[in-house]
Amino acid sequence: MFKTILVPTDGSALSDKAIRTAIEFAQLTGARLVGVSVAEPYPYSPMSEGAITIDSSDYQEKMLEVAKLNVKKIADAASAANVRCETHVRQSFSPYEEIIDIANLQSCDVVIMASHGRKGLNKLFLGSETQKVLAHSTLPVLVIR
């Protein structure tokens, strides 16, 4: 059965639901959890004259701090449920690639993650990290909505 469960989080309420599901699944199967949160780097864009921008290092530090807090929620919940857990924070413009990379490096058997259920043009233009994981991973993916 599944021995190592990857649970990515973006800190949303839906991700919290995926975390709870992953912990319950781990308790039932004796699996360990691997938590991951991916911080997106500062989105550089061409500047026009007179434009104001925030300091990119401040932005990246804040995003990394948020990602650390996100995985801490996983670790704390897993600890409270007596489930083995390790966490990872990555930084990338392509979160789905980092999720798949961690899954492969940690020999995960399944990914349990949330889908925000975007529809219509939002889905078309924004895409979905969950959809990208489904399309590019060879692992089973349990999608929580």
Buried (B, 14 or more C-beta within 10 A) or exposed (E): EBEBBBBBBBEEEBBBEBBBBBBEBBEEBEBBBBBBBBBBEBEEEEEEEEEEEEEEEEBBEEBBEBBEEBBBBBBEBBEEBEBEBBBBBBBBEBBBBBBBBBBEEBEBBBBBBBBBEBEEEEEEEEEBBBBBBBEEBEBEBBBBE
